[in-house]
Every structure is written in structure tokens, then in C-alpha cells.
Amino acid sequence: MGTLTRIGAVTGALLMPAALFAQETIDLTVASSHPTVVPWVGMIQTHFMARTDEILAQDGTYKINWNEAFGGTLYKANATLSSVEQGITDVGWVFSFLEPAQLPLSQVSTNTPFATANPPVLLAVMEELLETNEAFRNEWEDHNVKVLGLTATDLYDIYTKEPLTGIDDIDGMKLSAPGVLGNWLRGTGANAVDGALTTFYTDVQTGVSDGALTLALGAMPIKLYEVAPYINRFDAGAAFSGAIAINKDVWDTLPEEVQSAMIEAGKYYTKSHGQDMVDRHEMMLDLMVKNGADQTPPVTIVQMPDGERQAWVDKLPDLAGEWAASVDAQGVPATEFLGLYMEALRAAGEEPARDWDK
């Protein structure tokens, strides 16, 4: 090779992007107890991971090699928090509904039914509290995890074999409900039958229950409408359900550029997921009506008369007060947190059907 040729080759190499020579690949495992057909789990791929990759690609210094383990291949729903905490996965969805003892303040929305029917606002409030409230942030970080994005449910309605004319009609009925949400039936005269999406269909079909308190995104996939064709629409409200979190030890090893990308991607995920809950809720209701149009009786959405939603919430005991007192007794400031949560909802323009903090 001549001198000029060598000089040209060296000059060309110096002018080439450094990322071609110095890009670092970081291996991370991302997992969940639920499959990707569950909307907020699927969006971990399509929104959180994809957005992180997109941001990192702009500079090209770092690239993440994602090892995906969705759908319970690493752990089940009863071990979501401990699996991220212990590093069984690096990144994972934590199902806070099933962690009342470990994540007590995260239960505030399940103990304040009818406070908001707006998932985007609920998520924005919880995101703000996570950033500003030390006790709330610590209850996650004390488990060696850092929260990156938040999740919520769509709205809850009552699915029954016969149509309701109002909330008084459930007096004496047996209604399937998931765990703590059975409390939403206290004071109505209905009896909560503890269950989950995996049991609701059979429970109603066999008469173990007369219907179910559940959400459209869960009722549609299990075809609950086939055995409980009347969707009595109360819009009982959304609830905070958990978070995408990363093991804190792993987080501390990541370059600042990667951390910044994940934080931005987490905020993008949270906002997108909140709106998706709104859009998909209506879509699933419409799809159940369409799919059940030819069955007998056909699937029917029964819009509750004005005042019935309020009548339901007025029947409930002081769920929030009982919960707050119990958590306060453990040295966790739940009463204070309850007030901050409710005030934040009102400041965001929400009008809770009941002032649980007063």
C-alpha cells in the first residue's frame, strides 16, 4: 500500500463515527407474570423497550440486548416484586394489587373507589406522588427496585345474568370479585365471591356466583359475556395496579445515558398506557356487544340511571379510613398520603364521588 493510500485510509477511519468502534451492548432480562396479550404488558415491548432503544440509537454509544421472559416463564403473579428485588429479572412488571403488605401506600386507589374514572389522570397523580412523596417512593426503593413506569386498570362494572335497574338490585346476590376489590361490595347487601379472571366464567356458569365485578379488558378475553350477558355500567373507577421496575443494583451499574433513556421511556409508557386504557375500554365493550349479538339473550350494556353510581358509593363503609388507620398503625403515613392523593385528584379537575379523606 502506498503512502498516500495509507494516509487516506487512516484519515477515513478517523472521520468515521466512533460508535462503529465503541458501541457497548448491555444485556438485560425483562420479564412479567402476565403474557403480552395483556395490554400493559405488551406495551412494555412496544413502548418502553422500543422507546428506550430509539433514544439510545440517536447517539449510538450504547445498545440494550433484551432477554425477554414474559408470560410467567420466570415467575408467577404472586412473586412479581420479589423477583425484581432479588434480581431474578433485571426489569419486570410488579403487580401491586397482590403486594398489600409490602406496598401498603400503593393500595390507596383500591381503597377509594369512585374517586376517579380517568386512568390518565390517576397515573399522572401517582407519578407525581412517586416523585414528591418520600414514603411512597421508599416503599418501592426499600425493596431494591426503582420504578420506571406505572400501570392502572380500566373501569369496573357489574356483569350479571339478569339486567339491573339500580344498585339495590344486587342485595342478596353473589358476585365474583378479585381479592381486595370485594370490599367495593360491602354495604350493598351483595356477597363477594373471591375469584379471578381465570375463575369468573365457571363460577357464573355453575351458579357459584350470579355475576362479577370486573373490567372490560378482563371480561372480553375470557368471554364472560356468554354467561353474564348484561353489562351494568357503573364506571366504578380506575385503580393503580403496579409498575415497570428495575433492580436497583442493576440500575446503579448502568451508564447515565442509559438511565436517562429509560426514565424518558418510562414516562412515555405511562402516558401512552393511560390513554390506551381509555380507548381500549370502550373498544372492548363494543366488541362484547358485537360478539354476543346472536346469543340468547344478546349482550346488552345497561346504562345505570342517574344517581345509581352515587347511591352505590354512599352505601360503602369508610373503606379508606379503615385502610389508613391499619397502615398508620404500622408506622406508615397512610392518612397523610390519602389526603395528598385525594387533593391531587381534585387539583387535576376530578370530582370524586366521595371525599374519602374527609
C-alpha positions, 0 to 999 in steps of 0.5 A, a space after each residue: 500500500 502506498 503512502 498516500 493510500 495509507 494516509 487516506 485510509 487512516 484519515 477515513 477511519 478517523 472521520 468515521 463515527 466512533 460508535 462503529 468502534 465503541 458501541 457497548 451492548 448491555 444485556 438485560 432480562 425483562 420479564 412479567 407474570 402476565 403474557 403480552 396479550 395483556 395490554 400493559 404488558 405488551 406495551 412494555 415491548 412496544 413502548 418502553 423497550 422500543 422507546 428506550 432503544 430509539 433514544 439510545 440509537 440517536 447517539 449510538 454509544 450504547 445498545 440494550 440486548 433484551 432477554 425477554 421472559 414474559 408470560 410467567 416463564 420466570 415467575 408467577 403473579 404472586 412473586 412479581 416484586 420479589 423477583 425484581 428485588 432479588 434480581 431474578 429479572 433485571 426489569 419486570 412488571 410488579 403487580 401491586 394489587 397482590 403486594 398489600 403488605 409490602 406496598 401498603 401506600 400503593 393500595 390507596 386507589 383500591 381503597 377509594 373507589 369512585 374517586 376517579 374514572 380517568 386512568 390518565 389522570 390517576 397515573 399522572 397523580 401517582 407519578 407525581 406522588 412517586 416523585 414528591 412523596 418520600 414514603 411512597 417512593 421508599 416503599 418501592 426503593 426499600 425493596 431494591 427496585 426503582 420504578 420506571 413506569 406505572 400501570 392502572 386498570 380500566 373501569 369496573 362494572 357489574 356483569 350479571 345474568 339478569 339486567 339491573 335497574 339500580 344498585 339495590 338490585 344486587 342485595 342478596 346476590 353473589 358476585 365474583 370479585 378479585 381479592 381486595 376489590 370485594 370490599 367495593 361490595 360491602 354495604 350493598 347487601 351483595 356477597 363477594 365471591 373471591 375469584 379471578 379472571 381465570 375463575 369468573 366464567 365457571 363460577 357464573 356458569 355453575 351458579 357459584 356466583 350470579 355475576 362479577 365485578 370486573 373490567 372490560 379488558 378482563 371480561 372480553 378475553 375470557 368471554 364472560 359475556 356468554 354467561 353474564 350477558 348484561 353489562 351494568 355500567 357503573 364506571 366504578 373507577 380506575 385503580 393503580 395496579 403496579 409498575 415497570 421496575 428495575 433492580 436497583 443494583 442493576 440500575 446503579 451499574 448502568 451508564 447515565 445515558 442509559 438511565 436517562 433513556 429509560 426514565 424518558 421511556 418510562 414516562 412515555 409508557 405511562 402516558 401512552 398506557 393511560 390513554 390506551 386504557 381509555 380507548 381500549 375500554 370502550 373498544 372492548 365493550 363494543 366488541 362484547 356487544 358485537 360478539 354476543 349479538 346472536 346469543 340468547 339473550 344478546 349482550 346488552 350494556 345497561 346504562 345505570 340511571 342517574 344517581 345509581 353510581 352515587 347511591 352505590 358509593 354512599 352505601 360503602 363503609 369508610 373503606 379508606 379510613 379503615 385502610 389508613 388507620 391499619 397502615 398508620 398503625 404500622 408506622 406508615 403515613 397512610 392518612 397523610 398520603 390519602 389526603 395528598 392523593 385525594 387533593 391531587 385528584 381534585 387539583 387535576 379537575 376530578 370530582 370524586 364521588 366521595 371525599 374519602 379523606 374527609 
